[in-house]
Amino acid sequence: MQFREVIGFLLVIFISSEAFKTHAKHAALADDTGNPIRKVVAMMEKMAKKIEEEGKSEEDLFEKFECYCKKTTAELEESISIAVSSPMTQADIDSRKAEVDSLEAEVKKLFRAMDVAGALGRFEWGS
């Protein structure tokens, strides 16, 4: 939807810039360079050119973003398919929780042993 809006916007700018170009050709033929209307037309031509350039750069950014979205979507679909093909059961989760609890208890036990050894002056770092 946004891409269509960008294309529509660019089409309007292109048509308006063509109208300015046609008008500018007629004004140049009349040789009215000091005419205030000619100055306004020249300013609007510059603005139209700048808007066209901005539109092109925005279109490039949109294409890059679209490519990023497609790539990310593909990666997410792949990870989802992997997760669906090998789901974890409640038993797997419970066994992993038990493993984490036992490792945490072991870490606490080792820290207490380090504190006791440090208090007795027998603990040496790096040995």
Order of alpha helices (4+ residues) and beta strands (2+ residues): alpha-alpha-alpha
